[in-house]
Every structure is written in structure tokens, then in C-alpha cells.
Amino acid sequence: LQGAETENFEFPLITKSGMHIEVLLNATARRDEQGCIIGVVGIGQDITARLAQENEYTKLIDTANAPIFGVDTQGKVNVWNQCAMQLVGYSSEDVMGKHLVQEFITDEYKAAVQSVLDQALCGEETANFEFPLITKGGVRLYVLLNATTRRNDRGNIIGMVGIGQDITGRLAQEREYSRLINTANAPIFGVDTQGRVNVWNQCAMRLVGYSADEVMGCSLVQEFITDDFKIAVQTVLDRALRGEETENFDFPLITKGGSRIEILLNATTRRDEQGNIIGVVGIGQDITARLAQEREYSKLID
């Protein structure tokens, strides 16, 4: 009525039957032909269902069994669910309105996490981003994050929602697994789905003479298997990459010094936590001396 118009004013209305509905209102001054204000026209939108849906969405986020947080376009926390609170130790009151990166991310990851947030705020979402968080009690956790762009009902970007997974235990288990492999008293090697070496333990290094640095990323078959066994070894790897494992496969390797040694191999399919095949791990046994002894034994018998 003073000429100051209002957009997107939200208020409740009670219907004749007593039902509570929510209305989003644009209030516009109404004028006569001389320009004098003679009233107000309100254009409304019933947002009852939308608010109910948002409330359900908020409830689902808050009670989800995964840590979920969100930031606005300034990087300030505006979503912090119960699982995030339990995991990190900070209550929603501790974090709401505070800058996520500056106040809760370790210094060495500030730039990387900020980059993920910036990408999401530009509409570029990120999956499986791994970074550390420090809990309120000072414990370092590792989180695997999916960063999703958050938009309003008009499609405008209003922030980012991150759905996380605590992978601290899994990483500790993987490190222990790597340590056991590396110190095992049997030669163990691994290849990825392209047949390139990505595991090479100390026993393999001592047996064959090549260091991990010399073999990592190289094709196992093309660079370290004798020509007469290339096809057979490749077949074993291909089968393992289809989930068909092989036991007691006998093949030769040429050491760095040029000696021929005989290996008895068990080839095992390697999978990620979703069950997808990501490579092959081979556990070997040096049977060179045993085969020489068997040949000597056969010769004596003959």
C-alpha cells in the first residue's frame, strides 16, 4: 500500500474446512489510472505439498545411516545430519553457518576439497572423492564423498550436498593387507585389468631380481614371460579377469640376471568392495629346485 512490492512471501492460510495450507505470495500495489494506490493484488502459489516434500527430504537426510552435509553458495554449512554428528563429534549447532573448508578440513586438503565444492557449485558433480576429516576429539578419519549440486525449484544452484562414507577402517584393512602381501614369504604379484603390474612384493623382488619400481605399470606377459609361455600365461590372466581362477599353473620366468626359474602359480580374481573385477593377484612358489630334483630322480630311475 506504500508502493513497496514483495516477492516470495511465505505464509499459512486456514481453509474454510480448517485445513492448514502454505502459500507463496507476490504482493503488488494496485493503482488507478492516475497512478494512485488503491489496493493490493496478491498472486499466490500453493506450496503445501512442496514444503511437505522438503520436510520429508530433510527428515530422510537427518536420519540416513551415512554422513550427509551441505553448504550454501558461500561454502557455509547448512546441512549436517545425525550420522555426520555421530561420526565427527560436532553438533549441528557447532557447524551451522561456518565455512566447511576453512574450519573443518585439514590444511593439506583445503585446496582439493574447495575445488570439489566449487565444481559442484558450477553444476559439475564429483563421485568417490577421498579426503580426511579431523573429529572434535582430534581423531583423523577418511571419508569417501559424492558431491551433488543442490538446486531450487527454478533450477538455480543454491549449494552442494555431500553424501559420505567412513572408509577409515577399510583403508586400515587395505594397508594391513598390503603389508602382509609385501612381507609374505612367497612371491606375490598383481596386475590390473590391462595386465599391468600393480603388486610386486619383496619375495618376488628377491626371486626375480627386479625392484617394484622397475616393474610397476609394465605388462607382465609382454615384458617378463618367455615367448613360449606368453599365450598360456595370458590365458590364465584373462580367465581370472572373467572370474575363473586357476590353481597350480606351472610356468617359467626369466630373472633380471638371465636365469630361468620355474613358478607354480595360483591366480586369484581381485575385486573391489562392490564386487567388480579390478585385476588378478598371483601367489607363486619357486619350484625350480624341486623340478630339477624330479628330473634327476627320473634320470637315475631310467
Helices and strands as residue ranges (DSSP letters): E 6-14, E 20-31, E 37-46, H 48-63, E 68-72, E 77-80, H 82-88, H 92-95, H 100-104, G 107-109, H 110-121, E 126-134, E 140-151, E 157-166, H 168-183, E 188-192, E 197-200, H 202-208, H 212-215, H 220-224, G 227-229, H 230-240, E 246-254, E 260-271, E 277-286, H 288-301
